[in-house]
Amino acid sequence: MIGNDSCGTHSVMAGKTVDNIEALEILTYDGLRMQVGKTGDEELERIIKEGGRRGEIYARLKALRDSYAKLIRERYPRLPRRVSGYHLDQLLPENGFHVARALVGTENTCVTVLEATARLVASPPARSLLVLGYPDIYSASDHIMEIMAHKPIALEGMDDHMIEGAKRKGLFLSDIARLPPGGGWFLVEFGSETLQECVEQAHRLMEELKSKQAPPDMKLFDDRKEAAKIWLVREAAVGATSHVPGEKNAWPGWEDAAVPPDKVGDYLRELRKLLEQYSYRWAFYGHFGQGCIHTRISFDLETSAGIQRFRSFINGAANLVIKYGGSLSGEHGDGQARAELLPKMFGDELIEAFREFKAIWDPDWKMNPGKVVDAYRMDENLRLGTNYRPAQPKTHFSFVEDRGSLARATLRCIGVGKCRRMEGGTMCPSFMVTREEQHSTRGRAHLLLEMLQGKSLEAGWHSEAVKEALDLCLACKGCKSDCPANVDMATYKAEFLSHYYKGRLRPITGYSMGLIHRWARFAAFMPGVVNFFTQTPVLRDVAKMLAWIAPERRIPAFAPQTFKQWFQKRGSRNEGQPKVILWPDTFNNHFHPQTAIAAVEVLEAAGYQVEVPQQALCCGRPLYDYGMLNTARRLLRKILDTLRPQMEQGVPVVGLEPSCVAVFRDELIDLFPNDEDAKRLSQQTSLLSEFLEKQAEHYQFPQLHRKAVVHGHCHHKAIMGMKDEEAVLSRLGLDYRALDSGCCGMAGAFGFEKDHYDVSIKVGERALLPTVRNADKDTLIIADGFSCREQIDQTTDRHALHIAQVIQMAMHSTPAPHAGGQGSI
């Protein structure tokens, strides 16, 4: 943020970064380390007299200021979001010759910032959110100033194009439905010490707007959780406008220009005409309270004609911004994307002043050259360009949403860097503990991109650099939902490994754990014998060594009787009731049959006749971690052939293991994109909680008045979402807390592997495991994923329950009315 002078939603309350920097400790390329900040006249003269490199810098800065002061005052536009160019205005006497603030936004072209002293702005503890629905974003923008007169702490906007993109991608549909009618929306947030004060502020604005001609539709959200759901819609902007199905890709390029807030409506109308003239697709969203408008535009950046049109449009848009007294960049900096246009905004004389400013700090021109000053042309180093001809290898996955191309899929990453966060969400667990770029989703996506372009990574599928970066990917799929561009690194990893290992032996764990469905089937004939070798001291250590399992881990014991064996002996009940297939995944079938038994009891209590396939079937989830995609396809084909009659009859499938259900909902369709059986199975498969919430509305849940801590499996959160799970827990009467704990760290076989044990533990210890250990002993620990429960069992003194077992517990502790069937087994 210091490098780009960026800010965000609450800048109307707190200002830009430059407004909040008091001092910086910096390092110049030639080795001078010093602290800079506001400089009084006496101090300035003293520093200059002291001489040396520091004195020279300050003397030249003073001379620069004196030479250009009049021009700076004349040419620098006065608006809240002027980010373009260097902050030479901070050297003016009226700004206290603030050297630190002059260096904010220099994009690492002058110095390296080591340390910053920043002003803190109090964040109001109470919030209310007023959502205004206007006919379009243009008419909404005409009312910015009257809204801002009521002093909100945020005023964000979004148009109908952005919302339509979100709908087509299935993002936050239920939250979008909460928006008031309209084609352009403003989110007006008020903050104060008490909620009552916030609500009163909102009501005063609402009353004023009602008195106007053609007032907007309005909805006030004074509940923090409800408001947060609306904010998710606005925050989804990048994802909603990038890679929209059926549309050309939209790119940044005219990403964050800013104009005075009172000019936004007129500016956007003219910008729309310009966009229509070039037949581009676009969406507007951003920080309307300060006139900073974000957009993604469907530029053609691969053909010569398309790039010429791109240049022509950007020049026209720049002229438009300057006409309205705006800034080419209002948040993300100029870099090389807009630096070529800076003479339009500042004139040649101030561009020379920028050049002198950089030379004062970096006389050898070593700091990030080619940016801001004497920059590359905007089309000189395009990520695509006319020479973009990536390899298009035949792949196992279809990548339908990316035109059938893995290369196109890797283009999804646009560098936002949300995968580099330290807390919250699911992605990217490996980065959260290593803090290395190569172990972030972004780092891996860029390596794959370079591999397919064949420039810096010429080894292709045998690239060790890509293999190393993917090694710590837990295949959690968090990026598929958390990444604004929906990068799906788990799929890319499986695809890469399938080619990397072609004709090669895989690691031992690929056979010992990747083929667990085979070994489990074998163990079912003699579980006692197998457990003797895996659970007995000394022998178990040998077994772990041979299987390349971390010595600190316990090998899960096989159940003395599988779930399928139990069900075959016991038989199906509720004859004549609606049928449902309970999927007997490898983990719950062979290791935790009590979970599946509990699910049978719950489904029968809900009035269903449960059927369990007795054939040897497996979705092959562990195979993806080792790129065994041919084997995975064979297993899935067998499932489709076996279940075809029931699928054609519309019989629903209920799964208990989130990772297995995710296969049917995600990988299955990607591997068999044109197969009707695959589509049916995908559409008819749900988790137990999803099924009970969406298809068994008649079921009256028993009550269990207990406290609970809930950890969601990564695939559950990424593919299915946790709303139905949480709804079921609420209907049970549980006082539960859903953890924002990210990945458990076990991630299937990952946490068992000797090479990954340390990372696995660090991921788990980041949030989940300490929370479990600190929970009261009578608090239930709920985790549906086999690997999640295993991580908890092996690293704490607690035992986690599947939601099926929790419902079963409620049935036995407080019997409740239910719809037909057998109440117990």
N, C-alpha and C positions, 0 to 999 in steps of 0.2 A: 504493500500500500504506500509506503514511503517512496519506493521507486517510481510508481505510476501516479502518485497523488490521487489514489482511488478512494472511494467511500462507499455509500450505499443507501439503503432505505431511509435511515434516520439522519441523513446529512442536513435535512431542513432544520433539525434540532441542534446538531452538533458541528456542522460544517464539514469541509473536506479535510484530508489529512494535513495539508499545509497549514490549516488554521489551528491545528492542535499539537504541532511540534514546537517544543521549547528549545531543545538543544540536540545536537548529534555528535557522536564520536565517530570520526571518519578516518579512512586510510587512503592516501593517494597512490597512484600506480608507482611513483618513484619512491615510496616508502615513508612519507611523512604521515604521522599519526597525530591528530589533534582534535580538540573539542571546539565546536563552532555553535554560535547562537546569535542572540541579539547583541549588537555592538554599539555602545555609546560613542560619541565623538572623541572623548578623551581616550577611551580604551582603543579606539581605532588608530589614533595617532601613535599611541604607545606601541602597539603591535607593529606598525609600519617602521617605527624608529628602531625596534629590536632587530630588524633585518632578518637575514636567513630566508629559507624557503617560505616559511609562514608569513613573514613580513612582506615578501615579494608578492604572495598571493593576495594579501589584503590591499596592498598598494595598487595592484592592477585592477582589483575589483572596484576600488574607490574611483579609479580613473575611468573605468568602464561606466560606472553609474553616472559620473559627472558628464560624460560625453553623450550618453543616450537618455538622460532623465526626461527631457522634454518630449522626446519621441515615445518613450515608454508610456508616459501619462496620456499621450494622444492616441496611440494605436492599440493599447491593451483594452479589449472589450470589458465592460463592467457587467458581469453576470455571475450567478452563484457557481456555475460549473465550468469556468475557464481553466482547462487543464492543458491545452496545447501550448507548446513552446516552453522555454525556461522561465522560471519565476523571477525574472530580473526586477519586477516591481517590488520584490521584498528587500531589495538593496536601497530603495528610495529612503530619504531621511524620515518621511512620515511613517514609514514602516520599521524604523529603527535599525537599518542596515542589518537585517536578519539573515545572516549567512546560512544558518541551518535551513530556514524555510526556502531560501533561494535554491538549495540543493534538493529539496523535495520535488519529485516528479522528473528528475533528470535521467531516469531509466538506466542507471549504472553506466552512463556515458562520461561521468566526471570523476566520481569517487566510489569507494565501497563503504557502506554504512555499517559500523560495528555495533553501535549502541544508540538508543534514542531516549530522550526524556520527553514524555508526552503529557499533554493536559488531559485530565480526566473530566468527563461530563456525566453528571448524575443521570441515571436512567430511571424514569418515573416508574414506581412499583405497580401502579394501577393502569390498566389500558382498556380502551373500548375501540371498536372498529366499526365505522360507518361505511357501507358499500353503496355506491351510487351507480345506477344504471342509466346511461344516456343512449339516445338513438345510435350514436357512433362516437368514435374516439375524437373526432374533429370538433363536434359540438361540445363534448365534455371538456376539451382543452380550452374552450372559450370562457370557462368558469373557474379556471385555476386561481386567479387572483382573489375572487370573492371567497373561495374556500380557504386559501392561505391566510386571509384576514382573521380567521378564527383560530390561528396558531396551532394547527395539528403538528404532531411530531413526525408524521410521515404522510406523504401523498403520492401513491403509486397508481399507475394506470396500465391497462391492457386492452387490446382491441379484439374484435370478433374473429380475425384471422388466427390469432394466437389460441383463442378458445376452441376454434374449430380444429386446429391441429392437435390440441390436447384430447379432444373427443375422438378423433380418428386414431389416435395412439392408445386410447383407453386409459388416459391419465386422470385420476381424481374425478371420475364421473359423478359420484355422489356429491362431492364438494362443489363441483361446477353447478350442479342442480340447485344449490343454495343461493346462487347469485340472483339478484333481482333481474327482471327482464331488461334487455338492452342489447346494443351492438358495440358499446364501449363502456368500460367500467373504471371507476376510481375507488381506490381503497384509502380511506381517510382515517388515520389512527390518532387518537387523542391519548395523552398521558398525563397523569397527575398523582398526587399522594393518595387519593381515595378514588374508588370506582364511581362514587356518586358525582364527584367533580368531573370525571371523564364523560359520564353519561350526560351531565348537564351541558357540557361543551358541545357534545354531539347534537343534543336536542336544539340548542340555539342555532346551530348551522341548519339543521333540518327545517326549523321554522322559517328561517330566512329563505331557504331554497323553495319551500312550499309557496311563498308569497310571490315568487317569480313566475313569469309566463313559461309554460311547458316545463314544469319541474321534473327532475329525474325520479325514477323509481328508487326507493331507499330501503335498506335493511340495516338495522343496528344489531351488532353482536357484542354483548357486554360480558359474555362468558369467555374466559381466556382460551379454553380448549376449543370452543366452537370457532372463535376467531382464528386460531392456529390452522384450522382446516382450510379456511379461505386463503390464508397466506400461502399455504402449500400450492394453491392454484397459480398464484403470481410467481412463486419461486420455481415453478415448473416451466417457465418461459423458454429457456434454452432447449430443454427436452421436447417441448411442444412444437417448436418451430424447426427443429433439426430432424432430418430423415423421416418426414411424414410419409406414410404409405401412399403410393400412387402419385407422389409429387417429386419434382426435381429437388435435389439437395439444396438447402439454403445455407449460405455462408455469411460470416462476418465480413467486413470490408467497409461498410458504412455503419459501424456498430454503435457508436455512442456520442454522436454529435449533440451539442447543447445550444440552445438559444434562450434569450430572456423568457421567463415563464409567461409573461403577458403576450408573447408572440407565438407561442406553441401552436395554437389553432391554425393561424394563417400559414405558418411554416409547414405543418403537416399536410395541409391541403395542397400546397404547391409541390411538396415532395411526392405526394400520391400521384399527381399529374405526371411528374417526371418518371415515376416507376411504371405507370401505365404506358407511357410513351415507349419505354424499353421492353414492355410485356414481361416484366418481372413479377414474381410472387413475393409477398412480403408479409411481415407482421410487426406491429408496433407495441412496445411495452416499455416500462422503465420508470424513472424518477421524475414524474411530471411536475411535482412541486418545485423542482429546481430546473425544469426545462431540459433534462437530459433524457433523450429518447433512444432506447435500444431497438435494434432491428436485425433480422436475418433475411437475406435477399437471395433469390435463386439465380445467382451469377453463373454463367458458363465460363469456367476457368480452365478449360481443357483444349479449346480450339482458338486459333488465331483471331477469328472474327469475334468470338465470344469475349476474349480478353480485351480486344479493342473497344467493344461495347462497354465492358466493365470500366475501362479507363475513362471513356467518354461520360458515363453516368456519374462516376465519382467526382469528376471535375465539375459537372453540372450541379451536383448536390453540394459541393464545397462552395460554389458561387452562391447558392441559395442560402446556406448558413451565414456566409459573410454578409449577404444582403440584409439579414435580420440581426446583425450584430452578435453573432454567436461564435462558438468555438468548435473547431474540427473534432476535438476530443473533449468529452466531458467526464471521462472516468478512467479509460484504459490506456491513455498515453498515445503518443504519435508513432513511436518506433520507426519502422520504415513504411508502415501501412498508410500513414497520412503525412509523413515528414516532407514528402515531395510537394505537398500542397501548402506548406507553411508560408511561403512567400505571398500567396494570395491573401492570407490572413494578416500578416505582420508587415509585409513589404521587405524589399531587399536590404534596407539599412539595418533593420532589427535582426534580420537573418545573419548579417555580418556580426552584430552584437552577440548573437547566440554562438557563432563560431569562435569569437574571442573568449567568451565565457568558458567554453569547453577547453580551449587552448590554455587558459590560465591554470586549470586543474590538471589537465592531461596533455602536456605539450608534445608528447610523442604519439598522440592519437592512438593509444592502445586500449582505452576503455570502451568496449562495446561499439567499435567503429561501424559506420554505415547506418546509424540510427539517429534520428532527430536532426542532426546537423550533417550536411554532405551525405545524405542518406541514399541508400539504394532506391531505385524507382519502386513504386507500389506493386508493379508486376514483374519485378526482376528475379525474385526468389520465391515464386509461388510454390506452394505445396504440391499443386497439380501442374498446370502449364501444358504447353503443346508437346512436351517430351514425356508426359506422364503415360508410361506404358508398363504398368506393373505386370508381374507374372500372373497368369490366370490358371493355376493348376486345377486339376480335377479334384474335387473334395467329396468327403462323405456327407457332410452337412450341406443342405441346399442353399442356405443364406438367402431365402426368398426375398426378404425385405431389403436386401442389398444387391438386388439384380443377380443373384446367384453367384456372387463374387466375394471371396474372403478378403481380397484387396479392398473392395468397397466397404466391407465391414470394418476394417481397420481404420478407414477414414472417418468413422464415427467420432473418434476421439478428437475433440477440438481444443484440447489443452486447458479446459476450465480448472482442472486440478482438484475437484471435490474429493477425489480418491486420496488426496494427501492430508485429509483432516485427521486430527488426533483423537477425536471422540465423536460419538453419535453415529447412528446408522450402522450398516453392516460392512460396507466396503471401506477401506481395503485392509483386512486384518493384518496381512504381512507387512504393509507399509507402516501401520500403527505401531508395530514393535521394532521394525528395523530402521524406519525413517530414511530408507534409501530409495531414490527415484526409480531404480530398476525394478523394485518390488512394489511399485504402485501400478494401478491399472493403466495410467497414462504412459508410464515408462515402458510397460510391456506392449501396449498398443503401438507405440512409436517404433519399437524394435521390430515388430512384425511388419509394420509398414515399410521400414527400410529393407527388411529381408526380401519382401516381395518386389520392391523396386530394384533390388540387385545392385545397388550402388556401393554402400559402405559395408553391407553384409552379403558377401557373394556366395557364401556356402549354402544358401537356400535352406531346404528342410533340415540340413545337417548342421545348421548354425549353432555353435556351442554358446554364443552370447545369448541367443533367444532361449535356448534350453535352460541356461543358468537363471535367467530372469523369470521363467515360468516355473522353476523348481519350487519356489515358495508360495506359488499361487494355491490357495486352499480350495479353489473351485467352488467358492461359497455362493456364487451367482449374485452377490450383493451388488456388483456393478451393473447388472442387468436392470435393476430397479433404482438404485441410488444414483447412478451416473446420469447426468442430464441428457446425455446422448445415447443412453442405453447400450453402452459397450458391454459385450457378453464374453468376458475373458475366459470363463470356464469352458465355453464351447470352442473358442479359438485355441485354448490349450489342448483340449482333446484332439482337435483336428491336427495341430502341429505334431503332437506326440505320435499320432497314428502314422505320419509320414517319417518322422525322425527315426522310429524304431522299425520301419519296414526293412525286412531282411536282417534285422539285428535281434540279439537277445535283450529282453527287457530286464529291469532290476528284479532281484529276487522277490521283492514285495509285490511286483506285478503278478506273479504266479501264486504267491502264498496268500495274498489278500485280494488281488484283483479277481481271482477265480474262486472267491469264497463260496459262490453258489454250488460249485462242484464239490468242494471239500465238505460243505455242510450236508449235502445230500449223502455223501459217503459216511459222515459221522452219525447220521440218523440211524444207521444200522447197528452201531455199537458206540453210543455216546459215552458209556462208562469207560471203555477202553481208551477212547480219544482223550477224555478228560483226565485219565490217569497220567498220560504223557504230558498234558498241558497244564495240569494243576499241581502235580506232585513236585516238591522241592527237588532241585538238581535236574530232574528230567524237564521241568518246565523251562529252566534256564537254557538247556540245550535246544529245546523247541524254539524258544525266542531267538536264539542265536542263528539257527538254521533258517528261520523265516525272516530274519533281519528286522525283528521287532525290538524296540528300545527295551533294555533290561529293566527300566523303571516301571514298565507297563505290565498289567496283568492280561493274560489271554482270556477273553470271555469264555465261560464254561458253556458247553452245549446242554440244553435241557434234556432230561431223561426221556421225555416224550414230546414230539413236535406238536405244534398246534393242529396241523392237518391230520396227524394220527389221532389226536384227541377228538377232533370233529368227526372223523370217519366212524369212530366207535360210537360216539354219542348221537350222531345223526342230526338232520335238519328238523326244525319245528316250525310251528305257525303255518301249517299246510293251508293253502288257499289265500294267504295274505300276499301283498305285493312282494316281489322278489328283489333281493339285493345281493350282489356278489361282494364278499369280503375278501380283499386281496391279501393272500398269505405271503407277504414279503419275506425274504430270506432271514432277516434279522429277528422279526417277531415270531416267525415260524420256528426257527431253530434255537434261538437264544432266550427270547422273552415270550413264550406262548401265553403267559398269563395276561399280557396286554391284549392279544387277539381274543382270548376267551372273554375278557371283560367287554370287548366290543360286540361280541355275539350277544351277550346278555343285554347290552344297551339297545342294540338294533331290534332284538326280539321284543323288548319292552316297548319300543316305539311302534310295534305292530308290523314288522317285516319278517319274511321268511329268508333266512340267510343261506346262501349257497357259497361253497368254497371249492375252487378248482382243485382237483386231486392230482392233475398232471404236474410233472416237474417243470415249473415255469419260474422265470426270474426276469426282472426288467433290466438287469445288468448294470445297475448304477455304479458299482466299484470299477467296472471296466473302463469307464470314461476317464478316470484318473490316470490311466496308463495308455490311453490311446488305442485300446482294443476295440475299435469301432466295427470291424467286420464281425467279431463275435457278438457284440451288442446288437447289431442288425439281425443276426440269426435268432437271437433270443426274442427280440421283439416280433419278428415275423412269426415265430412259433406261438406267441401270445395272441397275435391277431387271428391266426388260423384257428386257434383253440376257442377263443371267445366270440368268434364271428356270429354264431346263432344267437347268443344272448345280446350282443351289441345290436343286431338287426331288430331284436324285439324291444330295444330301448331299456334293457335292464341296467340300472346304475351300478357302478363299481365304487366301493368305499375302500380307501387306503388308510393305513395307520402310520406308515413311515413317510414323512414329508419328502424325502429325497426320491423315493420311488414314485410317489404321485407326481412329483415334478418331472420325472422322465416321461410319463404319459402326457403331461400337459405341455411339455416343451421339446425335449430332444426327439420324441417320437414323431412329431409333426415336421421337425427339421430334417429328419432322416427319411421320412416317407411323406413328402409334401403333397403328393397327388393321390394318396391312398385313402379311399373312403372309409375303410375299416379303421385306419389310424385316426381319422377325423372323429369317427364315432366314439372310439375309446377315449380320446382326449376330451371330448365334450361331455362324456358320461361318467368321467372319473372325478371324484372329489375326496377330500379328507373327511374324516368322521364329523368334525365340527361343522364343516361346510354343508355336509349332507343334512345334518340335524337342523341347522339354521335355515337352509333354503328349501329343503324338500320334505322335511318332517315337521311342518309348522304345527301339526296337531299334537305333537308330543308334549306332555306336561312334565317339565323337568322336576326331579326331586330336589330338595333343598339341602345344602351343605354349608352351614354358617361357620366357615373357617377362614383364616387368613392364608394367602398363597402368594408365592413368588413365581412368576411365569417367564420362562425363557423360550423365545421362538427360534426354531431351526432356521438357518440361513435360507435354504430353499423355500421353506414355508413363507418367509417374509418376502422373498424376491419374486416368487412366481404366483403364489396364491394369496398372499397378504394375511394379516392376522385379525382382520375385523370380525370374521365369523367365529374364530376361536374365542376372542374376547367377548363376543355377544353370548356365546354358550356359557362361559364362565360367569357372566353377569346373571344369566337366567338361573344358574345353579345357586345364586345367592352368595357366592364367594366374595370376600373382601380381598381382591387380588391386586398385585402390582406387576405390570408388564415391564420387564427390564429393557432398557435401550442398551443392551450388553454386547451387541455385535455378534461375532462368531464365538462359539465355545472353544475353538482351537483344536478340537479332535478332528472334525471335518472328514469323516469316514476313515480311510486308512491313514491319512496324513499324520495324525497324532500318534499312531502306533509305530510309525517308521523311525528307525534309529536316528537317521539324519535330520529328522524334523521334530524330534521330541522337544528340544529347547524352545523352538519357536511356538510349538503347540501350547506349551505351558505358559509362555509369556502372553499369548493371545488370550488364553483363559483367565489368567490372573489380572488382565487389564480391567475387567469389570465383573464378569459372571461369578467366578469362584470366590472372591472375597465377599460378595453379596450373599452367596449361599451359606458360607461359613458363619456370617454374622446374623443370619435369620434365626428367629426364635425356633426352638425345637418343635413347637406345635404348629409351625407354619408349614404348609405344604409346598414342596418344590415341584413344579410342573414343567416338563419338557417332553415334547412328542418325539424328538429325534433320537434314534438309537445311539448315535455317536455323542450327542449332547448328554444323555443320561449316563453314558459310559464315562465321559470326562468328569462329570460330577461325582459318580460313584468312586472313581479311582483317585480323586484328588481332594475329596472332602469326606466328612463322616456322615454325609447325608445321602439319601436315596431318592431319586427323582421319579415321579409318576407320569404316565401318559394320561391324556385327558379322558381316555376310555376308562382307565382305572379310577379316576376321580369321580366320574359319573356313577360308576359301579359302587363306589364307596358311599355316595349320596343315596343311592337306591337302597342300600342295606342299612344305612343309619337312620334315614327318615323316609320310609316308603311313601310314594306319591302316586296319585292316579295316573294311569297311562293308557295308551290306545291299544288294547288287545294284546294277544301273544302271551308268552310265558314270562313271568316276572323273575324267575331265577333258573339257574342251570342245575 
